[in-house]
Each structure stands twice: as C-alpha cells, then as structure tokens.
Amino acid sequence: MSHPSTTTPRLGLFVAFEGGDGAGKSTQVRLLAQALSDAGREVVVTRQPGGTPLGSAIRDLVLHGGHVSPRAEALLYAADKAHHVDELIRPTLERGVDVLTDRYTDSSIAYQGAGRDLGPQEIHELLVWAVAGLFPDLTIVVDVPAAVGRARRGSVHDRIESEGDDFHERVRQHFLDLAAAAPQRYLVLDGTADPADLHAQVVARLRAEGVAL
C-alpha cells in the first residue's frame, strides 16, 4: 500500500507508534518525547483515538460504549483521524513542532481491515482521504505476541482489548506485513526486550535519518 505524500510543507518531525494492546508503545512515546525535549526540540504527544475533545468522545463511545458494528467502528475511527489531523497534527507540524502519536492510520488498517476482516485496502483508501495524505516520517511498530499483550493488560479490558488472541494475532501480523512492505518507513521493535534497549534503537534510527538527538 503506497502512501501519497502530502502537498503541504511541514517542518516538524512526525513519528507514529503502532502495535498491539499491551505492547509498550506508551513507554516508548514517553522516552522519545523526553529525548527530543532534551535535544532542545519542541514536541507534542498525542494519541488516537483521542487527542482532541471530539476524539476523546469518539474514544469513549467506541471503546467503552455498547455494541458498534464493524463498519461503523471503522468510520468513527476515520472521523477521529480526520479531525485530529485538521485540528492538531498538521497545524502543529507546520509550526515546526514535532508530533509523536500513540497510534495512527496503521492501527485502523490492522484492527478494522485485518482484525475485523473489512479489507485492509478498503480501510487504507478511506484513511488516505481522512488524513488528506499526511503520513508519518517514521512509524515504529512495537511487536509482542498476543498472549504477552493480554498478560500485560491484566484483568481490565476495553471492548477491543476483550477480543480473543486470534483477533489480536491477525492484527499483529498485519502490522508486521505493513512494515515488511516498506522498511524505509518503519522500525520494528521486539516489545519483549528491555524498554531502554528499544529506545536506543529508536534514537539510532532517527539519528541515521538526520534527526539531531
């Protein structure tokens, strides 16, 4: 799946963290945000769904509300992303500020496209339109087996986390497939390794791509 480049100039660094529930994305987001800040860069941390008042309402509806049909779920996530890009991500990047997001378009492609079996290509095309062609400079996939993610999440699960391991393994495999198809745009991390070691890999990759860290 090719990602059309956005025609709007942007100055800030845009990094997305992807992976299954319980993979350790939030830890890596926090560590990179601190490293960027320590290097004198201004950074905004956000998440999807969420990141705006509308996004928070969508998050609560989809993850903690009642039944949502698969297609409606996909469209709600796309609405969150469209609003998030228009109201927060693109304006922030255009001010020269870095943006780190915990989940972005690949989560919908993996969860709704592969996990819900709605068709990864169909969801991809929906999201290209929703985010108006704005894709990350680097997407970091924190990979763990579904059983590991379930054990880390403990006994409290939202509506999607409650899905079985077969669902989460389909999601996991699709993240890996996306990364394998475009290694220049992805970094895959073994989420069972030490978080400090994973952070070092992230910093090394960004430095190799010319980011001053």
ChimeraX commands (.cxc) that place a marker at each C-alpha (Angstrom):
marker #1 position 0.00,0.00,0.00 radius 0.5
marker #1 position 1.61,3.23,-1.10 radius 0.5
marker #1 position 1.24,6.41,0.92 radius 0.5
marker #1 position 0.77,9.54,-1.21 radius 0.5
marker #1 position 2.90,12.36,0.11 radius 0.5
marker #1 position 1.10,15.38,1.46 radius 0.5
marker #1 position 1.47,18.55,-0.60 radius 0.5
marker #1 position 1.54,20.79,2.48 radius 0.5
marker #1 position 5.07,21.73,3.63 radius 0.5
marker #1 position 5.82,20.67,7.17 radius 0.5
marker #1 position 8.72,21.48,9.42 radius 0.5
marker #1 position 8.19,19.29,12.48 radius 0.5
marker #1 position 9.12,15.62,12.82 radius 0.5
marker #1 position 6.12,13.26,12.73 radius 0.5
marker #1 position 6.52,9.84,14.37 radius 0.5
marker #1 position 3.77,7.28,14.99 radius 0.5
marker #1 position 3.98,4.35,17.39 radius 0.5
marker #1 position 1.94,1.28,16.49 radius 0.5
marker #1 position 1.46,-2.23,17.86 radius 0.5
marker #1 position -0.94,-4.41,19.74 radius 0.5
marker #1 position -2.55,-3.59,23.06 radius 0.5
marker #1 position -0.05,-4.03,25.88 radius 0.5
marker #1 position 2.98,-3.84,23.56 radius 0.5
marker #1 position 4.63,-0.96,25.43 radius 0.5
marker #1 position 4.01,1.87,22.96 radius 0.5
marker #1 position 3.27,4.44,25.65 radius 0.5
marker #1 position 6.64,3.86,27.31 radius 0.5
marker #1 position 8.49,4.38,24.04 radius 0.5
marker #1 position 6.47,7.51,23.26 radius 0.5
marker #1 position 7.39,8.95,26.65 radius 0.5
marker #1 position 11.09,8.11,26.27 radius 0.5
marker #1 position 11.33,9.63,22.79 radius 0.5
marker #1 position 9.44,12.75,23.84 radius 0.5
marker #1 position 11.96,13.26,26.64 radius 0.5
marker #1 position 14.90,12.71,24.30 radius 0.5
marker #1 position 13.58,15.21,21.78 radius 0.5
marker #1 position 12.92,17.74,24.53 radius 0.5
marker #1 position 16.41,17.22,25.96 radius 0.5
marker #1 position 17.78,17.93,22.48 radius 0.5
marker #1 position 16.05,21.31,22.50 radius 0.5
marker #1 position 13.15,20.34,20.25 radius 0.5
marker #1 position 9.56,21.27,20.99 radius 0.5
marker #1 position 7.32,18.19,20.95 radius 0.5
marker #1 position 3.61,17.45,21.27 radius 0.5
marker #1 position 2.46,13.99,22.35 radius 0.5
marker #1 position -0.98,12.80,21.32 radius 0.5
marker #1 position -2.93,9.62,20.71 radius 0.5
marker #1 position -5.63,8.07,18.55 radius 0.5
marker #1 position -8.45,7.77,19.12 radius 0.5
marker #1 position -8.36,10.91,21.20 radius 0.5
marker #1 position -6.11,13.93,21.19 radius 0.5
marker #1 position -9.00,16.38,20.80 radius 0.5
marker #1 position -12.29,16.79,22.69 radius 0.5
marker #1 position -14.16,15.18,19.78 radius 0.5
marker #1 position -11.59,12.40,19.63 radius 0.5
marker #1 position -11.97,11.72,23.34 radius 0.5
marker #1 position -15.73,11.42,22.90 radius 0.5
marker #1 position -15.25,9.01,19.99 radius 0.5
marker #1 position -12.74,7.01,22.04 radius 0.5
marker #1 position -15.21,6.64,24.90 radius 0.5
marker #1 position -18.02,5.69,22.53 radius 0.5
marker #1 position -16.04,3.07,20.60 radius 0.5
marker #1 position -14.01,1.53,23.42 radius 0.5
marker #1 position -16.38,1.79,26.36 radius 0.5
marker #1 position -19.86,2.14,24.91 radius 0.5
marker #1 position -22.25,-0.51,23.72 radius 0.5
marker #1 position -22.20,-2.54,20.53 radius 0.5
marker #1 position -20.71,-0.81,17.47 radius 0.5
marker #1 position -20.89,-2.55,14.11 radius 0.5
marker #1 position -17.54,-3.15,12.38 radius 0.5
marker #1 position -18.19,-0.66,9.55 radius 0.5
marker #1 position -19.42,1.99,11.97 radius 0.5
marker #1 position -16.32,1.38,14.09 radius 0.5
marker #1 position -14.08,1.95,11.07 radius 0.5
marker #1 position -15.89,5.16,10.14 radius 0.5
marker #1 position -15.75,6.51,13.69 radius 0.5
marker #1 position -12.00,5.92,13.81 radius 0.5
marker #1 position -11.62,7.62,10.42 radius 0.5
marker #1 position -13.62,10.61,11.71 radius 0.5
marker #1 position -11.31,10.84,14.72 radius 0.5
marker #1 position -8.24,10.83,12.48 radius 0.5
marker #1 position -9.62,13.43,10.08 radius 0.5
marker #1 position -10.47,15.83,12.91 radius 0.5
marker #1 position -7.20,15.12,14.73 radius 0.5
marker #1 position -5.10,15.91,11.65 radius 0.5
marker #1 position -7.04,19.07,10.80 radius 0.5
marker #1 position -7.17,20.47,14.32 radius 0.5
marker #1 position -3.93,19.32,15.95 radius 0.5
marker #1 position -1.37,17.33,13.98 radius 0.5
marker #1 position -0.99,19.33,10.77 radius 0.5
marker #1 position -1.07,22.80,12.42 radius 0.5
marker #1 position 1.50,21.64,14.99 radius 0.5
marker #1 position 3.89,20.29,12.35 radius 0.5
marker #1 position 3.53,23.48,10.32 radius 0.5
marker #1 position 4.67,25.47,13.36 radius 0.5
marker #1 position 7.88,23.45,13.33 radius 0.5
marker #1 position 6.89,21.38,16.37 radius 0.5
marker #1 position 7.48,17.62,16.49 radius 0.5
marker #1 position 4.45,15.34,16.90 radius 0.5
marker #1 position 4.51,11.87,18.45 radius 0.5
marker #1 position 1.29,9.90,18.26 radius 0.5
marker #1 position 0.34,6.71,20.04 radius 0.5
marker #1 position -1.45,5.04,17.08 radius 0.5
marker #1 position -2.28,6.48,13.68 radius 0.5
marker #1 position -3.67,5.12,10.41 radius 0.5
marker #1 position -1.97,1.72,10.55 radius 0.5
marker #1 position -3.96,0.82,13.64 radius 0.5
marker #1 position -7.21,1.15,11.72 radius 0.5
marker #1 position -5.81,-0.80,8.78 radius 0.5
marker #1 position -4.70,-3.59,11.13 radius 0.5
marker #1 position -7.62,-3.62,13.59 radius 0.5
marker #1 position -10.56,-2.87,11.31 radius 0.5
marker #1 position -9.09,-4.01,8.00 radius 0.5
marker #1 position -7.45,-7.25,9.13 radius 0.5
marker #1 position -8.87,-7.86,12.61 radius 0.5
marker #1 position -12.48,-7.12,11.64 radius 0.5
marker #1 position -11.92,-8.52,8.14 radius 0.5
marker #1 position -13.25,-5.39,6.44 radius 0.5
marker #1 position -10.41,-5.36,3.93 radius 0.5
marker #1 position -7.07,-3.63,4.59 radius 0.5
marker #1 position -7.04,-1.95,1.18 radius 0.5
marker #1 position -10.53,-0.53,1.62 radius 0.5
marker #1 position -9.66,0.88,5.05 radius 0.5
marker #1 position -6.35,2.24,3.71 radius 0.5
marker #1 position -8.16,4.15,0.97 radius 0.5
marker #1 position -10.66,5.57,3.47 radius 0.5
marker #1 position -7.82,6.76,5.70 radius 0.5
marker #1 position -5.79,8.34,2.89 radius 0.5
marker #1 position -8.79,10.58,2.30 radius 0.5
marker #1 position -9.44,11.13,6.02 radius 0.5
marker #1 position -5.93,12.38,6.81 radius 0.5
marker #1 position -5.54,14.22,3.48 radius 0.5
marker #1 position -2.34,12.38,2.66 radius 0.5
marker #1 position -0.48,13.19,5.87 radius 0.5
marker #1 position 1.67,10.24,6.92 radius 0.5
marker #1 position 4.48,9.91,9.47 radius 0.5
marker #1 position 8.16,10.37,8.72 radius 0.5
marker #1 position 8.68,7.14,10.67 radius 0.5
marker #1 position 6.31,4.53,12.06 radius 0.5
marker #1 position 7.61,2.43,14.95 radius 0.5
marker #1 position 5.92,-0.93,15.47 radius 0.5
marker #1 position 6.35,-2.32,18.98 radius 0.5
marker #1 position 5.71,-6.02,18.44 radius 0.5
marker #1 position 4.62,-8.57,21.05 radius 0.5
marker #1 position 2.71,-11.86,20.73 radius 0.5
marker #1 position -0.99,-11.57,21.53 radius 0.5
marker #1 position -0.62,-13.69,24.67 radius 0.5
marker #1 position 2.07,-11.34,26.02 radius 0.5
marker #1 position -0.12,-8.30,25.41 radius 0.5
marker #1 position -3.04,-9.97,27.16 radius 0.5
marker #1 position -0.93,-10.85,30.19 radius 0.5
marker #1 position 0.37,-7.27,30.43 radius 0.5
marker #1 position -3.12,-5.78,30.23 radius 0.5
marker #1 position -4.26,-7.75,33.26 radius 0.5
marker #1 position -7.94,-8.12,34.06 radius 0.5
marker #1 position -9.25,-4.77,32.78 radius 0.5
marker #1 position -10.07,-4.70,29.06 radius 0.5
marker #1 position -11.90,-2.27,26.79 radius 0.5
marker #1 position -14.21,-3.51,24.03 radius 0.5
marker #1 position -11.41,-4.19,21.53 radius 0.5
marker #1 position -8.88,-5.50,24.05 radius 0.5
marker #1 position -11.52,-8.07,25.04 radius 0.5
marker #1 position -11.29,-9.74,21.62 radius 0.5
marker #1 position -9.63,-13.18,21.54 radius 0.5
marker #1 position -5.99,-13.93,20.82 radius 0.5
marker #1 position -6.83,-14.96,17.25 radius 0.5
marker #1 position -8.10,-11.42,16.56 radius 0.5
marker #1 position -5.02,-9.85,18.13 radius 0.5
marker #1 position -2.69,-12.17,16.23 radius 0.5
marker #1 position -4.30,-11.12,12.93 radius 0.5
marker #1 position -3.74,-7.51,13.96 radius 0.5
marker #1 position -0.14,-8.23,14.95 radius 0.5
marker #1 position 0.63,-9.97,11.67 radius 0.5
marker #1 position -0.78,-7.11,9.64 radius 0.5
marker #1 position 1.42,-4.58,11.44 radius 0.5
marker #1 position 4.41,-6.77,10.56 radius 0.5
marker #1 position 3.24,-7.10,6.95 radius 0.5
marker #1 position 2.90,-3.33,6.60 radius 0.5
marker #1 position 6.42,-2.84,7.97 radius 0.5
marker #1 position 7.91,-5.55,5.75 radius 0.5
marker #1 position 6.41,-3.94,2.66 radius 0.5
marker #1 position 8.05,-0.54,3.33 radius 0.5
marker #1 position 11.10,-0.97,5.60 radius 0.5
marker #1 position 12.32,2.54,4.79 radius 0.5
marker #1 position 9.28,3.98,6.60 radius 0.5
marker #1 position 9.12,1.56,9.52 radius 0.5
marker #1 position 11.14,0.37,12.50 radius 0.5
marker #1 position 10.01,-2.88,14.13 radius 0.5
marker #1 position 10.96,-3.39,17.78 radius 0.5
marker #1 position 10.79,-6.57,19.83 radius 0.5
marker #1 position 8.44,-5.41,22.57 radius 0.5
marker #1 position 9.56,-8.21,24.90 radius 0.5
marker #1 position 13.05,-6.67,25.16 radius 0.5
marker #1 position 14.23,-4.10,27.70 radius 0.5
marker #1 position 12.50,-0.72,27.11 radius 0.5
marker #1 position 15.82,1.15,27.36 radius 0.5
marker #1 position 17.29,-1.01,24.60 radius 0.5
marker #1 position 14.26,-0.36,22.41 radius 0.5
marker #1 position 14.57,3.38,22.99 radius 0.5
marker #1 position 18.23,3.22,21.96 radius 0.5
marker #1 position 17.16,1.59,18.68 radius 0.5
marker #1 position 14.64,4.37,18.07 radius 0.5
marker #1 position 17.24,7.08,18.71 radius 0.5
marker #1 position 19.78,5.33,16.47 radius 0.5
marker #1 position 17.28,5.10,13.60 radius 0.5
marker #1 position 16.29,8.76,13.86 radius 0.5
marker #1 position 19.93,9.86,14.04 radius 0.5
marker #1 position 20.64,7.77,10.94 radius 0.5
marker #1 position 17.89,9.72,9.19 radius 0.5
marker #1 position 19.42,13.06,10.15 radius 0.5
marker #1 position 17.44,13.96,13.27 radius 0.5
marker #1 position 19.61,15.79,15.80 radius 0.5
marker #1 position 19.29,13.81,19.03 radius 0.5
marker link #1:1,2 radius 0.2
marker link #1:2,3 radius 0.2
marker link #1:3,4 radius 0.2
marker link #1:4,5 radius 0.2
marker link #1:5,6 radius 0.2
marker link #1:6,7 radius 0.2
marker link #1:7,8 radius 0.2
marker link #1:8,9 radius 0.2
marker link #1:9,10 radius 0.2
marker link #1:10,11 radius 0.2
marker link #1:11,12 radius 0.2
marker link #1:12,13 radius 0.2
marker link #1:13,14 radius 0.2
marker link #1:14,15 radius 0.2
marker link #1:15,16 radius 0.2
marker link #1:16,17 radius 0.2
marker link #1:17,18 radius 0.2
marker link #1:18,19 radius 0.2
marker link #1:19,20 radius 0.2
marker link #1:20,21 radius 0.2
marker link #1:21,22 radius 0.2
marker link #1:22,23 radius 0.2
marker link #1:23,24 radius 0.2
marker link #1:24,25 radius 0.2
marker link #1:25,26 radius 0.2
marker link #1:26,27 radius 0.2
marker link #1:27,28 radius 0.2
marker link #1:28,29 radius 0.2
marker link #1:29,30 radius 0.2
marker link #1:30,31 radius 0.2
marker link #1:31,32 radius 0.2
marker link #1:32,33 radius 0.2
marker link #1:33,34 radius 0.2
marker link #1:34,35 radius 0.2
marker link #1:35,36 radius 0.2
marker link #1:36,37 radius 0.2
marker link #1:37,38 radius 0.2
marker link #1:38,39 radius 0.2
marker link #1:39,40 radius 0.2
marker link #1:40,41 radius 0.2
marker link #1:41,42 radius 0.2
marker link #1:42,43 radius 0.2
marker link #1:43,44 radius 0.2
marker link #1:44,45 radius 0.2
marker link #1:45,46 radius 0.2
marker link #1:46,47 radius 0.2
marker link #1:47,48 radius 0.2
marker link #1:48,49 radius 0.2
marker link #1:49,50 radius 0.2
marker link #1:50,51 radius 0.2
marker link #1:51,52 radius 0.2
marker link #1:52,53 radius 0.2
marker link #1:53,54 radius 0.2
marker link #1:54,55 radius 0.2
marker link #1:55,56 radius 0.2
marker link #1:56,57 radius 0.2
marker link #1:57,58 radius 0.2
marker link #1:58,59 radius 0.2
marker link #1:59,60 radius 0.2
marker link #1:60,61 radius 0.2
marker link #1:61,62 radius 0.2
marker link #1:62,63 radius 0.2
marker link #1:63,64 radius 0.2
marker link #1:64,65 radius 0.2
marker link #1:65,66 radius 0.2
marker link #1:66,67 radius 0.2
marker link #1:67,68 radius 0.2
marker link #1:68,69 radius 0.2
marker link #1:69,70 radius 0.2
marker link #1:70,71 radius 0.2
marker link #1:71,72 radius 0.2
marker link #1:72,73 radius 0.2
marker link #1:73,74 radius 0.2
marker link #1:74,75 radius 0.2
marker link #1:75,76 radius 0.2
marker link #1:76,77 radius 0.2
marker link #1:77,78 radius 0.2
marker link #1:78,79 radius 0.2
marker link #1:79,80 radius 0.2
marker link #1:80,81 radius 0.2
marker link #1:81,82 radius 0.2
marker link #1:82,83 radius 0.2
marker link #1:83,84 radius 0.2
marker link #1:84,85 radius 0.2
marker link #1:85,86 radius 0.2
marker link #1:86,87 radius 0.2
marker link #1:87,88 radius 0.2
marker link #1:88,89 radius 0.2
marker link #1:89,90 radius 0.2
marker link #1:90,91 radius 0.2
marker link #1:91,92 radius 0.2
marker link #1:92,93 radius 0.2
marker link #1:93,94 radius 0.2
marker link #1:94,95 radius 0.2
marker link #1:95,96 radius 0.2
marker link #1:96,97 radius 0.2
marker link #1:97,98 radius 0.2
marker link #1:98,99 radius 0.2
marker link #1:99,100 radius 0.2
marker link #1:100,101 radius 0.2
marker link #1:101,102 radius 0.2
marker link #1:102,103 radius 0.2
marker link #1:103,104 radius 0.2
marker link #1:104,105 radius 0.2
marker link #1:105,106 radius 0.2
marker link #1:106,107 radius 0.2
marker link #1:107,108 radius 0.2
marker link #1:108,109 radius 0.2
marker link #1:109,110 radius 0.2
marker link #1:110,111 radius 0.2
marker link #1:111,112 radius 0.2
marker link #1:112,113 radius 0.2
marker link #1:113,114 radius 0.2
marker link #1:114,115 radius 0.2
marker link #1:115,116 radius 0.2
marker link #1:116,117 radius 0.2
marker link #1:117,118 radius 0.2
marker link #1:118,119 radius 0.2
marker link #1:119,120 radius 0.2
marker link #1:120,121 radius 0.2
marker link #1:121,122 radius 0.2
marker link #1:122,123 radius 0.2
marker link #1:123,124 radius 0.2
marker link #1:124,125 radius 0.2
marker link #1:125,126 radius 0.2
marker link #1:126,127 radius 0.2
marker link #1:127,128 radius 0.2
marker link #1:128,129 radius 0.2
marker link #1:129,130 radius 0.2
marker link #1:130,131 radius 0.2
marker link #1:131,132 radius 0.2
marker link #1:132,133 radius 0.2
marker link #1:133,134 radius 0.2
marker link #1:134,135 radius 0.2
marker link #1:135,136 radius 0.2
marker link #1:136,137 radius 0.2
marker link #1:137,138 radius 0.2
marker link #1:138,139 radius 0.2
marker link #1:139,140 radius 0.2
marker link #1:140,141 radius 0.2
marker link #1:141,142 radius 0.2
marker link #1:142,143 radius 0.2
marker link #1:143,144 radius 0.2
marker link #1:144,145 radius 0.2
marker link #1:145,146 radius 0.2
marker link #1:146,147 radius 0.2
marker link #1:147,148 radius 0.2
marker link #1:148,149 radius 0.2
marker link #1:149,150 radius 0.2
marker link #1:150,151 radius 0.2
marker link #1:151,152 radius 0.2
marker link #1:152,153 radius 0.2
marker link #1:153,154 radius 0.2
marker link #1:154,155 radius 0.2
marker link #1:155,156 radius 0.2
marker link #1:156,157 radius 0.2
marker link #1:157,158 radius 0.2
marker link #1:158,159 radius 0.2
marker link #1:159,160 radius 0.2
marker link #1:160,161 radius 0.2
marker link #1:161,162 radius 0.2
marker link #1:162,163 radius 0.2
marker link #1:163,164 radius 0.2
marker link #1:164,165 radius 0.2
marker link #1:165,166 radius 0.2
marker link #1:166,167 radius 0.2
marker link #1:167,168 radius 0.2
marker link #1:168,169 radius 0.2
marker link #1:169,170 radius 0.2
marker link #1:170,171 radius 0.2
marker link #1:171,172 radius 0.2
marker link #1:172,173 radius 0.2
marker link #1:173,174 radius 0.2
marker link #1:174,175 radius 0.2
marker link #1:175,176 radius 0.2
marker link #1:176,177 radius 0.2
marker link #1:177,178 radius 0.2
marker link #1:178,179 radius 0.2
marker link #1:179,180 radius 0.2
marker link #1:180,181 radius 0.2
marker link #1:181,182 radius 0.2
marker link #1:182,183 radius 0.2
marker link #1:183,184 radius 0.2
marker link #1:184,185 radius 0.2
marker link #1:185,186 radius 0.2
marker link #1:186,187 radius 0.2
marker link #1:187,188 radius 0.2
marker link #1:188,189 radius 0.2
marker link #1:189,190 radius 0.2
marker link #1:190,191 radius 0.2
marker link #1:191,192 radius 0.2
marker link #1:192,193 radius 0.2
marker link #1:193,194 radius 0.2
marker link #1:194,195 radius 0.2
marker link #1:195,196 radius 0.2
marker link #1:196,197 radius 0.2
marker link #1:197,198 radius 0.2
marker link #1:198,199 radius 0.2
marker link #1:199,200 radius 0.2
marker link #1:200,201 radius 0.2
marker link #1:201,202 radius 0.2
marker link #1:202,203 radius 0.2
marker link #1:203,204 radius 0.2
marker link #1:204,205 radius 0.2
marker link #1:205,206 radius 0.2
marker link #1:206,207 radius 0.2
marker link #1:207,208 radius 0.2
marker link #1:208,209 radius 0.2
marker link #1:209,210 radius 0.2
marker link #1:210,211 radius 0.2
marker link #1:211,212 radius 0.2
marker link #1:212,213 radius 0.2
view
